[in-house]
Amino acid sequence: MSHMLNEPFVDAHQHFWNLDVNPYPWLQGETVPNFRYGDYSALRRNYLPEDYTRDTAACAPALTVHVEAEWARDDPVAETRWLMDVADAHGRPTVIVGHAQLDRGDVEAVLAGHAASARMRGIRNKPATAARRDDVRRGAPGSMDDERWRRGYALLERHGMSFDLQAPWWNLDQAADLARDFPRIQLVLNHTGLPSDRSEAGLQAWREAMARLAREPNVAVKISGLGLPGRAWTQADNVPVIRDAIDIFGPERCMFASNYPVDSLVAPYETILAGFVAAIDIYGAQQRRGLLHDNAVRIYRMA
């Protein structure tokens, strides 16, 4: 892999956790219903910088963005404090996206707590979404339509924070409205909008939802999370999806991201990176550099 990339790249979405000392309920007894890759028991082990270094030995990123890893929700700032110590000791992660429950009464204090850390760049709060396309309804409590949730979202601007959104494509009409209503907050869509239905009808609906969101100039997308349950990660499955996403958003608003170690359930790190590199070989050198490095540096203020 290293011969494929003779330039630095950024991993815009990775996770660490130490289950011996820190609280992650989903990895310590609780179970995530309908986890998109199925059985995730292989993740119930510590994942620390040395593990990431091993997994990226053939293709090490220059910089990384750590996205909150579902630390127990009573004290999300503690995850950021722990990560600051990890980064001070190991040089990774470069920057941090923390968690804040945007419709909770203590959201102002939580954001201020995160903001005290120099590596903090943004927040991820998974809003209420529909489990299936047929279940979508607008205005649900805790959703991107909810006025209380939006009041918390508005506070991100005060701290210069971006917002990482994880939501299925059938909820992206809400995300488009959110981005339009808060134009000074950078919204970063996680995991390519979760195109899990790879039927032609499913992909067409995903493309239409992505195109609506892409009309808002303050939205970017991370190309990650493309594994399919029970299948090996292949370029045949995923290169067309990657190219569609980049075509819809433009090469200046897309970023490579591994979602490691979660996506270790579907592929080795170098397989995912090689697929992305193959997908972007249709672009010129400057655009490829943006997709691999410069866009993430700009969007997550890493320079």
C-alpha positions in Angstrom: 0.0 0.0 0.0 2.7 2.5 0.9 3.9 2.6 -2.8 0.4 3.7 -3.8 0.5 6.7 -1.5 3.7 8.7 -1.6 1.9 11.7 -0.1 0.4 12.2 3.4 -3.2 11.4 4.1 -5.7 12.1 6.9 -7.9 9.6 8.5 -11.0 11.7 9.3 -12.8 9.2 11.5 -11.2 6.8 13.9 -11.8 5.6 17.5 -9.8 4.6 20.6 -11.2 2.9 23.7 -9.7 1.4 26.9 -12.4 -0.9 28.3 -10.3 -1.6 31.4 -10.7 1.9 32.8 -13.4 3.8 30.9 -17.1 3.4 30.4 -18.5 2.3 27.0 -21.8 0.5 27.7 -22.2 -0.8 24.2 -18.9 -2.6 24.5 -19.3 -3.7 28.1 -22.5 -5.7 28.3 -25.1 -3.7 26.5 -25.9 -4.6 22.9 -26.7 -2.2 20.1 -29.9 -3.5 18.4 -29.6 -3.9 14.6 -25.9 -3.0 14.5 -25.3 -2.5 10.8 -22.5 -5.0 10.5 -24.3 -7.6 12.6 -22.2 -9.4 15.3 -19.7 -6.9 16.7 -18.3 -8.9 19.6 -14.8 -8.7 18.1 -14.8 -5.0 19.0 -15.1 -5.8 22.8 -11.4 -5.3 23.4 -9.2 -2.4 24.0 -8.3 -0.4 21.0 -5.4 2.0 21.6 -2.8 3.9 19.6 -0.5 0.8 19.5 -3.3 -1.2 18.0 -4.1 1.5 15.4 -0.3 1.7 14.6 -0.3 -2.1 14.0 -3.4 -1.9 11.7 -2.0 1.0 9.7 1.6 -0.3 9.5 1.4 -0.4 5.7 -0.3 2.9 5.3 0.0 5.2 8.3 -2.0 8.5 8.2 -0.3 11.7 8.9 -3.2 13.1 11.0 -6.3 11.7 12.5 -9.7 12.8 13.7 -11.0 11.0 16.7 -14.8 10.8 16.8 -16.6 10.1 20.1 -17.0 6.4 20.7 -20.2 6.2 22.7 -18.5 6.8 26.1 -21.2 6.7 28.9 -23.4 9.7 28.4 -23.4 11.0 31.9 -19.9 12.7 31.5 -19.0 13.0 27.8 -16.3 15.6 28.6 -14.3 12.9 30.4 -13.8 11.2 27.1 -12.2 14.3 25.7 -10.0 14.7 28.7 -8.8 11.1 28.4 -8.1 11.6 24.7 -6.1 14.7 25.4 -3.8 12.5 27.6 -3.6 9.8 24.9 -2.7 12.4 22.3 -0.1 14.0 24.5 1.5 10.6 25.1 1.2 9.1 21.6 0.7 12.0 19.1 -2.7 10.7 18.2 -5.4 11.7 17.7 -4.6 15.0 16.1 -8.1 16.5 16.8 -11.2 15.4 18.6 -15.0 15.3 17.9 -16.7 15.0 21.2 -20.2 14.1 22.3 -22.9 16.4 23.7 -26.6 15.6 24.0 -27.9 18.7 22.3 -31.4 18.6 23.8 -30.2 18.0 27.4 -30.3 20.7 30.0 -26.6 20.7 30.6 -25.6 21.2 27.0 -24.0 24.6 27.5 -21.8 23.3 30.3 -20.8 20.2 28.3 -19.8 22.3 25.3 -17.8 24.7 27.5 -16.1 21.7 29.0 -15.1 20.3 25.6 -14.0 23.7 24.4 -11.4 23.8 27.1 -9.4 21.1 25.2 -7.1 22.5 22.5 -7.7 19.6 20.2 -11.5 19.8 20.3 -13.1 20.6 16.9 -16.7 19.6 17.0 -19.5 17.5 18.3 -21.3 14.4 17.3 -24.8 13.8 18.7 -26.8 11.1 16.9 -30.3 12.7 16.5 -33.5 10.6 16.6 -33.9 9.0 13.2 -36.1 6.3 11.7 -34.9 2.7 11.7 -36.5 2.2 8.3 -37.4 4.4 5.4 -41.1 3.6 5.9 -41.0 4.9 9.5 -39.8 8.4 8.7 -41.8 11.2 10.2 -40.8 14.8 10.7 -40.8 16.6 14.0 -40.0 13.8 16.4 -38.5 14.7 19.8 -34.7 14.6 19.7 -34.6 14.8 15.9 -33.0 17.5 13.8 -36.5 19.1 13.6 -36.9 19.4 17.4 -36.7 23.0 18.6 -35.0 22.0 21.9 -32.4 20.0 20.0 -31.9 22.9 17.6 -31.3 25.3 20.4 -28.4 23.1 21.5 -27.1 22.9 18.0 -27.1 26.7 17.7 -24.6 26.9 20.6 -22.0 25.2 18.4 -21.4 28.4 16.6 -20.4 30.2 19.8 -17.5 27.8 20.3 -16.5 27.6 16.6 -17.4 23.9 16.5 -18.5 21.8 13.6 -21.1 19.0 13.8 -20.7 15.4 12.8 -24.0 13.9 11.7 -24.7 10.2 11.6 -28.1 9.6 10.1 -29.5 7.3 7.4 -30.1 8.8 4.0 -33.9 8.8 4.5 -33.4 11.5 7.2 -31.2 13.7 5.2 -34.0 16.1 4.2 -34.0 17.1 7.9 -30.2 17.6 7.7 -30.5 19.8 4.6 -33.0 22.0 6.5 -30.7 22.1 9.5 -27.7 23.1 7.4 -29.7 25.8 5.6 -31.0 27.2 8.9 -27.6 27.3 10.5 -25.3 28.3 7.6 -22.3 29.2 9.8 -22.0 25.8 11.3 -20.0 23.2 9.3 -22.0 20.0 9.1 -20.0 16.8 8.3 -22.1 13.8 7.2 -20.7 10.6 8.6 -20.3 7.2 6.8 -21.4 8.3 3.3 -25.0 8.7 4.3 -25.2 5.0 5.1 -26.2 3.5 1.7 -27.0 0.1 3.1 -29.6 -0.8 0.4 -27.5 -1.5 -2.7 -30.5 -2.3 -4.9 -30.7 0.1 -7.9 -33.8 1.6 -6.3 -32.1 2.0 -3.0 -29.0 3.6 -4.5 -31.1 6.0 -6.5 -33.0 7.1 -3.4 -29.7 7.5 -1.6 -28.3 9.6 -4.5 -31.4 11.8 -4.5 -31.2 12.4 -0.7 -27.4 13.1 -0.9 -28.0 15.6 -3.7 -30.6 17.5 -1.7 -28.1 17.8 1.2 -25.2 18.7 -1.1 -27.1 21.8 -2.2 -26.2 23.3 1.2 -22.6 24.7 0.9 -21.8 24.2 4.5 -22.0 20.4 4.3 -19.1 18.0 3.7 -19.1 14.2 3.7 -16.8 11.5 5.1 -16.4 8.5 2.8 -16.5 5.6 5.3 -18.7 3.0 6.8 -19.4 1.3 3.4 -19.1 -2.3 4.6 -22.0 -4.7 4.0 -23.0 -7.3 6.6 -21.8 -10.8 5.8 -19.7 -9.7 2.8 -16.1 -8.9 2.3 -15.3 -5.2 1.5 -14.7 -5.1 -2.3 -13.9 -2.4 -4.7 -16.6 -3.8 -7.0 -19.2 -3.1 -4.3 -17.9 0.2 -3.1 -15.9 2.1 -5.7 -19.1 3.1 -7.6 -20.7 4.4 -4.4 -17.6 6.4 -3.5 -17.5 7.9 -6.9 -21.2 8.8 -6.7 -20.8 10.5 -3.4 -17.8 12.5 -4.6 -19.6 13.4 -7.8 -22.6 14.7 -5.8 -20.7 16.7 -3.3 -17.7 17.6 -5.4 -14.1 16.6 -4.6 -13.5 19.7 -2.4 -16.1 18.5 0.2 -15.3 14.8 0.6 -12.8 13.2 2.9 -11.3 9.7 3.4 -12.2 8.1 6.7 -11.5 4.6 8.0 -14.0 4.2 10.8 -11.4 2.0 12.5 -11.7 -0.2 14.4 -15.4 -0.6 13.7 -14.8 -1.2 10.0 -12.2 -3.9 10.9 -15.3 -6.1 11.1 -15.5 -5.9 7.3 -12.0 -5.2 6.0 -8.3 -4.7 6.8 -7.4 -1.0 6.9 -5.3 -1.1 3.7 -8.2 -2.7 1.8 -10.4 0.3 2.6 -7.7 2.8 1.8 -6.8 1.1 -1.4 -10.5 1.2 -2.5 -10.7 4.9 -1.9 -7.4 5.5 -3.8 -8.8 3.4 -6.7 -12.0 5.4 -6.7 -10.3 8.8 -6.9 -7.9 7.9 -9.7 -10.2 9.6 -12.1 -9.3 13.0 -10.5 -6.2 15.2 -11.0 -3.4 15.4 -8.6 -4.7 18.5 -6.7 -8.2 17.0 -6.3 -6.7 13.7 -5.1 -4.6 15.6 -2.6 -7.7 17.4 -1.3 -9.7 14.1 -1.0 -6.9 12.4 0.9 -5.5 15.3 3.0 -6.3 18.9 2.4 -10.1 18.9 2.7 -9.9 17.2 6.1 -7.2 19.6 7.3 -9.4 22.6 6.2 -12.7 21.3 7.5 -11.3 20.1 10.9 -9.0 23.2 11.2 -5.9 21.1 11.6 -3.4 23.5 10.1 
